[in-house]
């Protein structure tokens, strides 16, 4: 790609006393194809694809097979050009810079037909090209994807400033380390002073500075007033996200004044790797402000193939949905992009911890000097940009590259392995790690994910078995074994990837498909599935416990199949996540002490089958509603082992609590519970998983009357003083395809409005498993969905994300349960 600019000089003087003059080059540019056959206007920031779409020269790139039809766009060379006039006399300024914040990706920059620069790395200041994945399309974009401007200044200019709050445990006080970089173009030193102020902390500090000519860094150390209590930043569910406004003012010679402001948050983070009693290996968990915290959440991928379509509103919608599902952590996966500033600002605000990968994934990267130099610039820039965000709790060098190397994913000959290991260590340890630890002393660095952590370090930075359950984190996928069997899951220290696929809802697919595509075996359905045998695997897993759709109507069958894949995904991830949460306090045969569960993946990049719990655009799948339950701060978890039924109480709370456990047995044929029992008052320990209930299944069934595994289902919940403290959970005693007594459930809804919220009063004629309420394309979410309806009535709320009406909801409303497809 070429960037061609034609500069027209204006004859006018510099404004008296102006510190810097800036001319934004955002807005309308001209874009031309390689042979000149296409020329069109396009917006900057933006890319070629969105410019073509805005001019109606292409359809929606996500429509049907357009990821194939539009490959020619990525295969062509494109030139961006703009003619502009500088409204000031540049001869009056000592330095004039042309700044590109982000260019995608390999370009030559010309000004008045003179080459002034080249780029080959979209992650430096000047988006990784997406060539597809098993959850996304191939749309290698080209364009100016971030801001571009002309900047002129005299004497000196502030390039950047960044900071890190540091806690001195010995003195029990907070300090701020501030780093400011200046470009001093004066031929003589520039003198002045800097004042830093945090009013709410009654902290103000002034210091004289001397800036020698050239690139200069000023480091400031600010002591926070010890007489004022500092409120720390906490992850969601553990406390407030308190921040303090800071201003930094540089007053320099020649009347030059530069002022910046920022939000400062105070928190500490530690990665604890230490011996565990009764277990070989080491722990792997995070402490925030000294408190061990179970990380619960998901993995984040880019929200769109075209970054200029990722708005602040979309980011807020997706991140708020994570918080609404009781998540406290997202892992920014290393195959996507370093997210825009707004993403991290929202995570700070919402209390979402971020596990930040560097952008290296599933490949053996080179270690030549040119590439390493580019990476060093990339890493230094990203750490400098992001390290002031409290939400980021760890840096990780790459995604799965240690595993790819040591498990020999790419068929490396044994004689060549030392060379590849040396390249790995050179890139991730001697360069990336070195830069990170020098620039940021406030959070840990992990070389890879998965990794054995300290054990990988001891083995020379690569472990012979990176998936060892006694160290570090693991990734785990198994689509063939029965996901209802918790014994297939790894009792690991930390599980940072796991999951199952499902299809997005029909209302999401309908927008980018045609009627001929609406069957599970259509060319469209096969093309949209990028995971080998993914469609087959979903049906095989669903078929283990559910009857597959039998409708002769192709559209009805397609919709039922979509529904069933979501049921399967939700139930599978529920079973797996609950296993990890109850394993936090257990060590069984040397395995356990699990302190993190991040399922793959939170969001979708387009409309297709994937592991996501949020569809493209933000609609909640059934899995996301289930996550709201299985990530609840207080949760009863039921499971069987050798014909004995156990219930553990899992607490993320910071103090012990007294609870009562209620266990009910229901028959599939009745809307009245068969029997109910309540325990005495029990104590759930803070931050622990506690055994609350244990009973052989045959005795449970016998004492509740004539009940069999096929005829009954168990529900259970926690309460105190008559108030519900947890979601109502359930345990199936047999596969649903073997259930006896299930009848077709006729479910009706009466919709009313209460302010901006809508109330759905539901009534059913029979017990209904996996009740799914759908309002089509109306954006919003329900208070609960995908639930087991064992009583005659239930009230559910709908929270619209945009203004809507009762009549619109009534027209769009549909309800499905498992009995509808049997």
N, C-alpha and C positions, 0 to 999 in steps of 0.2 A: 504494500500500500504506500502511496505517496501523499504527502501533505504539502501543498503548494500555496504559498501566501504571497500576495502582491501588496507591498507597502507603499502608501502615498503619504509623503511628509507634509505636515501643516506648518505654516510659518506663524508661530505665536509663541509668546514667552512662557516660561514656567511660572506657576503661581507662587507668589512670594510666600516664603516660609513653609511651603508644602514639603512634608517629609518623604512622601512617595506618591507617584501618580500611577494609576492602574487603569487599563483599558481591557474590559472583558471581551473576549472573542466568542462567547457563547452565542447561540442562536443559529441563524440560517447560513449554511455553507452550500457550495455546489459540489456534487459528487458525480464522477465520471468513471465508466467502466474502462477496462484496459484498452480496448480497440476503439473507444469513443462512440460506440453504437448506442449507449445509454448515458444520458446526462440528466440530472434531476436535482432539485433542492433537497437538503437534508438538515436536520437539527443536530446541533452539538450542545451538550453531550448526546450521543446516539450511536447507531451503527447502520451499516448498509441495509440490513434486512428491514429494520423499522422504517428507514427512509423510503424504501421501495413500497412497503405496506401503506405508509401515509399517502403516497401518491397513487395508490390503487394499481400499482404495477404488478403486485403479487397478492395472493389471498393470504389469510391467516397462515403463517408458517406451520402452525400446529394442526391445520385441517387435514384430515385423512392421511394421504401419503406425501404431503408436501415436504417432509424432511428428506425424501428422496428426490422429489421434483425440483427442489431448489438447491441442490448441491452445486449447481453452476455458479451460484453467488459466491460461495466460499472458494471455488476454484479459480475465480477471476481475480485480477488485480484492480484496485480501485484508487482513484485519486480524489482527495478532499481539497478543495481550493476556496480561498476567500480573499477578496479585495477589501482592504480596510485603510482608514486614514487615522493617523495618530493625532489627536487634538492638542498636542503640545510639541514644542521644539525639542527634539531629543538631544540636540547638541548642547542644551543647557543642563543635561543630566550626566552624571559621571558613569552611570551604569544602567543599561536597559536590557532586561531579560524577557525572553519569550518562554513561558512556562506551560507545559502540558502536564496536568495532574495524572492522566492515564490514557495511554494509547494502546490499541489492540491490533496487532502486536508487533509484527516485523514491518518497519516503515523507514522511509527516507523523508526528511523534512527539508523543504526548500523555501527560502525567502528571496523574492525577486530573482528566481531561477538559480540561486546559489545554494548548494547543499550546506546546511548548517548543523545537521545532526541525523543520527539514526537510532532506532529503538529495536530491541528484540526481547523485552521482558515486560509483560503487562503488569507485573506486581511491584515494579518500582514506581517512582513518582512520575515518571515521564509518561486482568481477567484472563485468566487462563483460557486458551481456546478449547472449547468443549467438542471433542470428537465422539461423544456418546459414551454411555455406560449401560449397565443392565437395568437401569431405571429411567434413562433419559435419552433424548434424541441427539443426533449429530448436527450441530449448527455452529461450526467454527466462524465466529463473527469477526468483522473488521470494522474499525471506526475509532473515533475520538470519544471514549466512553466516560471521560471525566472532564473537569473544567479546563479551559485554556484561556490565557490572558497575557497581556504585555504589562510589565512592571518596570518602572523607572525610579531611580533614587540617587541621592547625593549622600556623601559622608558614610552612612552605613544603613543597613537594613536588617531587621530581625528575620532570620530564615525560619526558625521554629523555636518553640519552647515546650518542654515536657517536664514531668515531675513524678516523684515517687514518695508516698508517705512511708516513713520508717519508724518502727516501734523499737525503742530502747528498753528491753526487758529489765536490765539492771537498774536503770534510773527510773523506770516506769513512766516514760514520757514519750510523746510523739514528736517527730521531726519531719521536715519536708526537705527533700533534695530536689532542687530545681536546676535544670540545664537549659541554657539559652544559647542559640547559635546566631552569630552575626556575620554578615559580609561587610567588612570595613573597606570602603573604596577610597577613603581619604588617604592622602600620602603621609599624613601625620597621625599620631595617636588621637583617639577621641575619648574625652573624659566626661564623666557624669556620675550619676548615682541611680540606684534602683530601690524602689520601695515595694515591699510585699505586704499585703494586708488581708487578714481573715477576720472581719468584724465580729462575727458571732462567737469566735474563739478569743476575742480580745487580744489578737496577735498582730503586731505590726513590726516590721524590721526594715531598716534602711542601711544601705551599704554603698560605698563609693566603688566605682569601676573604672578601669582603664582598658580601652580596646585598641590593640595594635593593628596596623593595616593587615588585611588579608581575612581569611576565614578564622573566626575566633569564637571560642566557647566560654561562656561565663557560667560557673557553677556556684550556686547559692545553697546555704544550709540554714534553714529557718527552724528555730525552736518554738514549738507550740506552747502557749501559756499553760504552765502546770496547774494553775489555780482554777482553771476552767475544765469541767468534765467533758471529755470528747466522746460523743456517741459514735459507735462503730457501725459500719455497713454490714448487714447480715443477708444471707440468702433468703429467698422466699420461704416462708413457713417457720423461720427461726428468729425473726426480729425485723426491725425497720431498716430502710435503705437511706439512712441519714447522710446528707452531703452538706458541704459548707462552701459558700461563695468565696472565691479568692480573686483579687486583682493584683496585677504586677505592672508597675509603672516605671519605665526607663526615661529619665530626663537627662539629655545629653547636650553637648555643645551645639552652637548654631541654632538654639531654640528647638532642637529635635526632641519630640516627645512621642513615646510608643507605649500604648496601654493594651494589655490583654487581660481577659478574665477566663475563669474556668471553675468547674465544680470539683471540689476535693472530697474524696471519701477515704475513711480510715478503716483498714482491716488488715489482719495478718492471715497468711495461709502457709500451711506446712503439709508436706507429703510424708506420711509416717510409714517407714519400712523397718520393722523390728521383729524379733522373734515372737512367736505365739506359743503359749503353753499348750502342750499336747499335739503340736503340729510341726512338721518340718517346714522349712522355707521361711518367708517373711510376710508380714502384713503389707497392705497397700491401701491406704485410705488417707483422706484429707481432713485436716483440722482448720476450721475458720475461727479466728479469734480464740484459739485454744480449745474449741469444741469439736469433737469428732462428728462428722456429718455424713450420712448416707446420701450419696449422689444418685438422684432419681430423675430420669428424663429421657432424652433422645438425641439423635444425630441430625445436624442441620446441613442441608445442601442448598445450592443457589435456588432462589425462589423463581427464577425464570432464566431461560437460555439467553435472553436479551436484557442485559443489566440496566439499560435505560428505562425498562418497564417496571423495575423494582422500586416502588415509591415508599415514602415514609409511612403512609397509611397501610400499605400491604405488610410492611415489616411489623408495625404495631399490632395488626390483626393476628398475624401468625405467632408472634411472641406472647401476646396476651392469651392466646389459646393454649400455649404451653403452660403458662401460669395457672390458667383456669382448670387445667388438668392436673394440678398439684405437682408440677415438675419444678425442680430447682436447678437443673443443669442441662445445657446443650453442648454437644461437641461439634465444633466447626470443622467439618471433615476436610482432609488434606487434598481432595481432588477437585475442589470447587474454587472459591475465591476468598481472599481476605475481604470480609464484609465492609461495607461503607460505615463511616463514623456513626451514623444514626442507629445502626444495629447495636453497637456496643453501648451507646448512650441509653437506649431502651433497656438493654440487659442490666445496666447499672440501676436504672430507675425501677425496674420490675423485680430485681433480686434474682436474676438468672445467672448462675455461675457458668462460665464458658471454659471449656477445654479447647484450646486453640492449637490446631495442627498448623504447621507450615505446609505450603502447597506442593507437597510431593506425595505421590500415591501410586502404589501397585506397579512399580517399574524400577529398573536398575538404572539410575541416573549416572551421567558421566562425572568425572572428577578432574577434567582438564582445567588448566589455569583460567582460560577465558570464561568458562561456565562458572567456575568457583567464584571468580571476581564478581560476576553478575549476581550470583546468589548472595554473596556477602553484602552487596549494596541493598538487595531486596530485604534481607533479614534485618539489617541495621535500620532501614527505613520503617519497616512494619513494627519492630519493637519500640522504636522511638514514637511512632504514631499511637500505639495502643497501650503502652505500659501503665498509663495513668488510670486506666479503667479497673475498678475493683472487681468487676464481674469476671475478668480473666484470671483464673486461678492456676493455670499451668500452661506451659508451652510444650508442644510435642513435635519432634523433628519430622515425622512423616507418618503416613498411613500404610501399614502392612509391609513395609519394605524390608524390615528385619526378617519377618516371616517368609516373605517371597524369596529372600536370599538363602536362608538356612533350611527351608523346606523344599528348596530347589523347584520353584514354580516354573522356571523358564529353561530347565534342562541344561544347566551349566555343567560342563565337564569338570570332574573332580580336580583335574590339574589346574584349571583356571580359577577355582574358588578363592585361593588366597588373593588373587588380583582384585576380584570383585569385593572381597571383604575389606581390602585396603582402600578401595574407592569409597566404600560405604563409610568407613571410619573417617576418611579424609573429609568427606562432604558434611556428614551430620555431627561428628564429634569435634574434629579439629577446626572446623569453620563455623557451622551454625551454632553449635553448643557454646563455643568460645565467645562468639559475639553476644549471644543471649545472656550468658552469665556475667559478662563484663558490663553490659548495658542495663541489666535488670536484676537486682538482688532481692526482689520482693516476692518471687514466686519460683516454684521448681521448674526444671526442664526434664522432659522425658524424651529419650532418643527416638522412640518409635511407639506405635500402637498397633497390634499388641506387642508387649515387651515383658521381660522378666525383671525389669527395673534394675535394682542393685545387683541381682544375679547376672543379668546380661552384662553389666559393667565389669563384674568380676571375671566373666568369661571372655573379656576382650571386646566388649560392646555388642557382640552378637552371641546369642545363646543357641546351643544345639537343639533346644526345644522351646521356641518362643511362646508356646501355648501351655507351658507348665502351670497347673492350677494352684501351685504353692507359692507363686510369685506374681507380682505385677498384674496386668490386665489381660483378658482374653477376648477374642471374637469367636462366636459360635453360631453355626447354621447347620440345621439338619431338617430337610424337608420330607424325608421318607419315614423316619421313625414316628411312632405315635406321640403327638405333642401333648396328649393328656397324661402321659406317663412321665412324671417329674424326674424319674431316675435317669432319663437320657441327658439331662442338662448338667453342665459342669459346675461343681461346687467350688467355684473359683474365688479369688480374693476380690476381683472387680471384673465386671462384664461390660465392656464398652461398645460392643456391637452384638446384636442378635435380632431375629425377627422372622416374619412370614409375609408372603405377598397377599394382596387382594386386589380386586378391580375397583375403580372409583364408581360412584353412583351413575345411574343412567342419565340423570339430568346434566351431569358434568360431561359425559361422553357425547350426548346428543348434539352439543354445540359444535363439535369438530368431526362429525361423521354423517353418513347418509343412511337411508333405510336399509340398503343392501348390506351394510356393515353390522347390523344388529343381530348377530348370532355368535355364539362362543367359538364356532369353527370357521368364521368368515376370514377372508384374506386380511381384512382390517384387524381383527382380533389377533391373528397370528403375527402380523407385522408390528402391532403396538407392543407386543410382549418381547422384551429384549433379553430376558433371562432364559437361558436354554431350558426347554421343557417346563417352563414356569406354569403355563396353563394346565398342563397335565398334572404337575405336582400339586397344584391347588385342589383339583378334583380328587386326586388320590388321598390327600390329607383329609378333605371334607368327608369323603366316602367312608372313612374309618368310623365315624360316629353319627353321620347324618345320611338320610336318604337323598339321593341326588334328584334334581327337578325332573318331573315326568310330563310336563305339559306338552301337548302337540302344537300349540301356538308358538312359533319361533320367537316372537318378541317377548311373550310371557316367560318362555324358557330362559331367554337371555337375561331378563331382569331378575328372575329367581336365582339364576346362577351367580350373578353379580352379588345379590344379597347373601347367598350362601358362602361365597368366598370371604365376605366381610365378617360373617359369623365365625367362620373357621379361624381367620386371622385374629380376631378379637379374643377368642377363647384360647388359642394357642399362646399368644403373648401374655395373656392374663395368667395362665398356668405357670409359664416360665418366670415371669416377673415376681409373682407371689413366692415362688421357690427361692429366688434370690433374696427377697426381703426377709423371709423367715430364717435364712441362713446367716444373717448378720451376727447372731450370738451363738452359733453352733460351730463346733469342730467335730466332725464325724470321720473316723478313720483318717485323721490328719488333714481333712479338707473342710473348708468353710471360712468363717469370718468374712463373708461377702459384704462389701461396703459400697457397692455401686452397681446400678443397672441402667444402662442407656440403650434403649432399643433402636434398631435401624428401621425406619428413619422418620423424622417428624413430618417433613413437607415434601410436596411434589414439584417438579420442574415443568411438567406438562401433564396432559390428560392421558393416563395409561396405567396398566397394572404395575404396582410397585409395593414396597414395604411400608409406605407412608401411612400415617394416621390422619393427616390433613391432606385433602385433595387439592389439586391446582386451583388457586383462588381462595383456599381457606376452609372449604366445607369440611365438617367433622365426619370422618368415617366412624363406624361402630367402635373400632379400636380406640379412638380418642375418648369416646364416652367411657369405655372400660378403663382407660388410663386414669381418668378422673377418680375412679374408685380404687384401682389397685395401687395408686400412688398416694392415697389418702393418708393424712398424718397418723390417724389411728385406724388400724385395719385388722379384722379377724381373718385368718387364712386357714382354710380347711384342706386336708389331704388324707389319703389312706396309705398305710404301710402294713403289709401282711394282714390284711382284713381288719385292721384297727383304724378307727377314724380319729384324727387329731385336729384340734384347733389351736393355733398359736395367735397370740395378740402381738401385733407389731406396732411399736410406738416410735415416732420421730420427735416426740415432745421433749422439752428440756427438764421436765419434772415428772415424778411418778404420779400416777392417777389411779383412782379406785373405779372399777367398772363392774357391771353385771353382764354376763353373757347369756343371751337367749338363743336356744336351739329349737327349731321347729321342723317337723316332718310333714310334708304335703304329699297328697296323692295327685297324680296327673288328672284324675277324673273328678276332682272336687275343688271348689273355690274356698273351702273352709279347711284350715290346717287340721291334720289328723291328731297331732299332739304337740305340746309345747312344754319346754322345761327351762327353768332359769337357775343359774348357779348362785351361790353365795357371793358376797362382794369379793372381788379379786383385785390384786395390785398389779398393775402393768408398770414395769420399770422404765424409766426414761431412757430413750435411745437403745432399747433392747427388743428382742423377740422372746416372748414368755409363753410357755405352755399353759393353756387355760382349760383344756378339755381333752379327755381321752376315753374312748369307749369302743369295744369290738362292734363291728357293724351288725353281726347277727343279733346281738343283744339289743342294740338300738332299734332294729326293725321289729323284734319280738315284743319289746316293752311298749311299742306304739301301736299295737294291734296287728292285724293281718296285713303287713306291709312286706313287699319284696323289693329287690333292687330295681326291677323294671317298672314297678308301679309308683315308686316314691322318689322324692328329691328333698334334700336338706337345705334349709336356709338358717342364717345365724347373724346376729348383730350385737354390738356393744352399746350399753346405755348406762346412765347414772341419774338417779333422782327422776326417773321417768323420761329423761331427755336422750334422744338418739345421739350417740357420739361417733358412730362409724357408718359407712355404707352397709346395707344389708347384702351379705355375700351368700353364695350358694355352693353346693357340692352335688354333682350328678353321681348317682350310684350305679348308673349303667349308661351305655351309649344312647343317645336320643333316638336312633333308628330302631332301638329295641324297647322303647318306652311303651308301656301298656296303659291304656286309659286316656290317651291324648285325643281330644275331640277338636274338630274345626272350631276355631275361636272367631266369633263375630264381634269385632271391636268398633265401637262408635266414639265420636268425640264431639263435645259441645265446646265451642271456642268463644271466649269472652276477652275483653281488653281491660287491663289495669295499668293506666298510665302508658308508658312505652312498652310494657310487657304484655304478652298474650297468654291466657290461661287455657290449657287444654284439659277438660274434664273427661276422662276416659272411662268407658264401661265395657266389660267383656262378658261373653256368655260361657267362657271356659278358660282353664289355665292356658296361658300363652307364653311359650318360650321365645326369647329374642325378639321382643316387640320393637319394630322399627317404624318411627314416625318420620315422614318425609314431606317437605313443602317445596320440592323441586328446586328451582333456581333462586328462590327468595333467600337472600343472604341472612344468616343468623344461626343460632344454635339453641338446642333444648337444654333444660336443666338436667335431663336424663334421657337416655335412649338405649335401645338394644337390650332392655331389661326383661327379667322374668316376671310375668304378671300372674301372681298366685291368688290375688284377691279380686273381687268383682269390680272395684273402682280404683282409680288412681288419678292424681292430678300432676300434670307436667307443665312447666313454664317454657315459653319461647321468647328468646331475646333477639330481636331483629338488629342487624348491623346497619341497616338503612331504613328510612321510613317506609312502612307498609301498612296495609289495612286488613281488617278482619275478613272482608270479602275476598281479598287476594289470597289470604291463607286458606279460606274455605275452598276456593277453586283449586288450589294446588295440593291440598292435603291428601296424603295417602298413608295407609297403615298396613304393615306386613308383619306376620309372625311365622314361626316355623311351621305352624299347622296349615298355612296357606299353600305350601309347596309339597305337602304330603298327600 
